Amino acid sequence: MSVAIDMNRLPEGFVRLAASMPLHGDGDRVAAMLAEAPPWAAGRGAHRAGRGMRRFSIDLRVRLGGRSSALTTFGKAAFLDLGGPRRIATGWEVEVAWQAATAAPLFPVFSGWLTVGPEALRVDGIYAPPGGIIGRVADRMLLHLAANATAEWLLAEIDRAALGAAG
């Protein structure tokens, strides 16, 4: 059961993060893949993260310059928490969260939902920019772009893995 996020009443200091992309594979196959270990986390093992979540060690990536014209890519060791896929009217939803594995106070912690629809993948949730007021100002100026790029990278990896599983 997803929890609706009222964007008019976000907790103080939190920012909404929403990203989507077309789904090129089969939604049911994506849900099955997410119920197991995602391919990019294979061999790293899953650990219980509480509330029915599984935690994977991954390297989150941020491509600067956009999807097709990336100037450079940065990586950050992180923990990705995934809940079990749940069937909803429009496809599947999975609770998702991520946080830095090292220097955690310097990076935001994201919590939200991954939705797998018949034609699209979507991440929607909230995070708190680190650093109080200064961090929120920096987020408005630049860091939100990095958070969005991270979400887009994750969606692209899920889509790529689903296409690989189909072949």
HUBEL-V726703 format. One record per pair of residues at least 24 apart in sequence whose ideal C-beta (glycine too) atoms are under 7 Angstrom apart, sorted by the first residue. I is the first residue (numbers start at 1). GAP is how many residues later the second one is. Records with the same first field share a line. If there is no record, write none. Layout:
BEGIN
I: GAP + GAP
END
This chain:
BEGIN
2: 91 + 111
5: 121
10: 116
13: 115 + 123
14: 112 + 113 + 114
15: 111 + 112 + 114 + 124 + 129
16: 110
17: 93 + 95 + 106 + 108 + 109 + 110 + 130 + 131 + 134
18: 105 + 106
19: 104 + 129 + 132 + 133 + 136
20: 100 + 101 + 102
21: 99 + 100 + 131 + 134 + 135 + 138
22: 97 + 98
23: 93 + 94 + 96 + 97 + 98 + 136
24: 135 + 139
25: 134 + 137 + 138 + 141
26: 136 + 140
27: 64 + 65 + 89 + 90 + 91
29: 133 + 136 + 137
30: 86 + 128 + 132
31: 54 + 61 + 85
33: 128 + 129 + 132
34: 48 + 51 + 60
35: 49 + 50
38: 123
39: 122 + 125
40: 117 + 121
41: 39
49: 32
52: 31 + 32
53: 28 + 29 + 30 + 42
54: 27 + 28
55: 24 + 26
56: 24
57: 44
60: 38 + 90 + 93
61: 92
62: 84 + 87 + 88 + 91
63: 86 + 90
67: 85
76: 24
77: 24 + 25
90: 27
91: 24 + 25 + 26 + 27
92: 24
96: 27
105: 25
106: 24
108: 39
121: 34 + 37 + 38
123: 28 + 31 + 32
END
